[in-house]
Amino acid sequence: MTKLASYYAPGLFVEDHAIDVPLDWRGLEPALLALGMNMRRGAFPDPLPGAPESIRLFYRVLCAPEHVHDNLPLLVFFQGGPGGEGPRPTSPSSDGWIAEAIKHFRVVLPDQRGTGRSSRVSSKTMDALAQAAACAGKDPARVQADYLKRFLAPSIVRDFEYLRLTEFGGATWATLGQSYGGFITLSYLSHYPTGIAAAFTTGGIPHVPADAEEVYAHTFPRMTSKTEQYYRRYPGDVERVAAVADRLVAGAVALPDGSPLTVERLQLLGSDFGMKPSFERMHWLFDHAFEEADGSVPADPAAAELSDGFLMSVLQRTTTAQNPLYWTLQEFIYADGTTRPIRWAAAREKASRQEFDTAGRPLVFTGEACFPWMFEQMPELKPFAGAMEQLMEDTEFDAVYDLARLASNDVPLQAAVYFDDMYVDAGLSLDTLSHVGASHAWVTNEFEHDGVHGDRVFKHIFEEALGRGDLKHVL
């Protein structure tokens, strides 16, 4: 292993590592590359001006201090996203599943390519690519778009399989996929099932075949329902939220980074509604929205002043400066092989639903959905704008899932499916699982999408798999 550091955190022994992986896996296979065979099969992909041939894959390995010298089985964590970096635990209980996992496993926490410390993709990356493309006489937006295609699930699973083969001696590992990590799990099972001894997912089984339009047709009604639940819990916030929206309509308001605070951006705050305790976070956010006197709702919202603290909180909760791939790749995680153009599926769905109109009151919040205006207004996303227009029209992506292989899957898969999940439709998840061999679902309405971060969800699905005998070749 290429070890960068080792140290103790409270209740954890931690090792930091990094290896090199190809930027473009097309024509390469992890098993062959692990043996030093780096000749590509088929046509060599066109080089991208300014893009490296290889990138860094950073990962951490955790274990309980008392198990430092023990030969433990491996559990690799597939982070949610897209664009999310691996957990940075402050203790075993700071991310609840870790406390249970380190009782049984040595835990591997990769930063997926383009995130965290794994050759992170940022606005600076996009600017540099655009400049290099222009100097080479290439279309900057096209070069950027082709680069971004290399940061989706098919490349991620090849990184992980190569990591397993080269740095862990080819030992099979158990996997835990949270949210988008479940998408990665099914892609891994589609392409390299022999690398996985057992798989767990939490709130992360996509519908296969994937279809962005279908996803948003199911999730936008839940956004409406979540907004209604919020207003029922805090009825006074109907007037308060409306007053803030009316102030934004009356005149320009800038966030601390200089970007405009519009009603559309205010609606983005509903992205949190699939987590607990989101309603309380929203209530206390709007509690200090207004600067005047005791902060009560002003009689004339158009003349009111929004507080600096409120504006900073809105920026912090809506910016993706730390993870710009989150909104950038949000719809392309549903692009599987040859597909029809996505063309801003969420924006089209929102436009078809009058209740989401920015002039509507009570104001309805949106959820996990990206829109064209983000790439016009948000500084961290502006350099991605040209690439987004290209990607939204593209019809060719790498293959994500293999339906036949999933149907014949024999790797035990235990999925926690949240009945009220705002982001991943439970009905669609269960339909997928009905077509995946050796899969088992635990359906619960006790948790929201972030249930794995508590201390019960992973423990429950782990014990279910253990009780069925699914882990006899793991532990």
Secondary structure, DSSP 8 states (H G I E B T S, - for coil): --EEEEEEETTEEEEEEEEEEES--TT--HHHHHTT----SSS-----TT--SEEEEEEEEEE-GGGTTS---EEEEE--TTT------SSGGGSTHHHHHTTT-EEEEE--TTSTTSS---HHHHHHHHHHHHHTTS-HHHHHHHHHGGGSHHHHHHHHHHHHHHHSTT--EEEEEETHHHHHHHHHHHH-GGGEEEEEEES----SS--HHHHHHHHHHHHHHHHHHHHHH-THHHHHHHHHHHHHHHS--B-TTS-B--HHHHHGGGGGGGSTTHHHHHHHHHHT-B-STT----S-GGG--B-HHHHHHHHHHH--SS-THHHHSTTGGG--SB-----SHHHHHHHT-GGG-TT-SS-----S---TTHHHH-TTTGGGHHHHHHHHH--B------HHHHHT--S-EEEEEETT-SSS-HHHHHHHHTTSTTEEEEEESSS-TTGGGSSSHHHHHHHHHHHHTTTTTT-
